[in-house]
Amino acid sequence: MEKWYLMTTVVLIGLTVRWTVSLNSYSGAGKPPMFGDYEAQRHWQEITFNLPIKQWYFNSSDNNLLYWGLDYPPLTAYHSLLCAYVAKVINPDWIALHTSRGYESQAHKLFMRATVLIADLLIYIPAVVLYCCCLKEMSTKKKVANALCILLYPGLILIDYGHFQYNSVSLGFALWGILGVSYHWDLLGSLAFCLALNYKQMELYHSLPFFCFLLGKCFKKGLKGKGLVLLIKLACTVVASFVLCWLPFVTEKEQALQVLRRLFPVDRGLFEDKVANIWCSLSVFLKIKNILPHHTQIKISFCFTLLSLLPACIKLIFQPSPKGFRYTLVTCALSFFLFSFQVHEKSILLVSLPVCLVLNEIPFMSTWFLLVSTFSMLPLLLKDDLLMPTVVTVMAFFIACATSFSIFGKTSEEELQLKSFSISVRKYLPCFTFLPRVIQRLFLMSVITMVLLTLMTVTLDPPQKFPDLFSVLVCFVSCLKFLFFLVYFNIIIMWDSKSRRNQKKTD
């Protein structure tokens, strides 16, 4: 009873923080002609309600694709349609075809914010609470503290409630999927992840770990017996869920192809805006977009992405475990973010979700990563006038993690999960005992750098010759840190089996 009372309190705290952030400005407020993501979500409600389903993804006089054309999978469109029906009841002007473009009012803002909060409350928050309740070898207070820290993660709150999106829906479905396959509800987990993938195509970042983990389970059960039955059941679940979501769009070949073209707009280029990945950071020194042909850019990004995630995925197939699955989700999502084609700065949220799930295992490194992930979106957050909400939510999250997990006291080799790696290195380099101290100093330097860059961005005007100087510095510094985290999480994965063997010998 006490656990549920505490969990309810945590949920109320999370909801209060979310609603408080939502009272601030939003993307593109009062900035015609395109406005921002808030208008994009409203416009999709307008389109899905007023046009036949066959016209949702096609350019026409009633659906100008250059003005926030629908570019997410069918489940997002169905969600927009559901919200539109509610909007129609409250005020038809909110979704009137053509005349509602750029609509802004206090009542409509309240309605739109409420749709995000309800979606969060129905999908994402219950998944977080259940995940934390299912954690083993943890006291009730630790489980509650873990839930509080995850729900206070500033990146997701600022993007969904400040900038304005529905990332909690796809991330919530993904988390239900993670819960399902981790606790042997494989078919339900697969269904939940298919829903996530059909809500936002960026969930492809998580698709390979799901595939490899489930395939590894089938191999483990034996492909001539129970493993084959499980494989067939999983295949049927995936096919059935995709068919149901895509049914209105697969009756005609051109219809399906148009939807796919909208979901994967390769013509937009290697990256957009200032994103903390390799290609944007390299463009400071080498203009890859101008030097290499478009098709070559796609091939290079594909190869780098595949090579960076392959070792962890191969290991997950042959050694499937819930822990390995969680860490492979981190490395695969981070590889996609750093090396793949057409990455947005908000895609770092796809890496942050699995990092939140290992917060109780490596609190120091997870807290550090989640702070950097929020910092990497600073140019976008400042563009939306979200400086104060950013500072407040980041401080609240950091204090919650520091007090809940005593993160500064958990930097030993064992608590960083680097003991097996360090033992392996010490066979060749006996003096290799300084790794925890190095990581502590890197963390301190990282925090100082983030604070200084934030202050510089807010208080100083960039040189006229380099108007994007501070934004580029934020992206470049964040990218270097993400590369460091990619190496770190891969080390944990590759040395995990050795760690378990050493633990068994000790026991």
Disulfide bonds with the S-S distance in Angstrom:
none
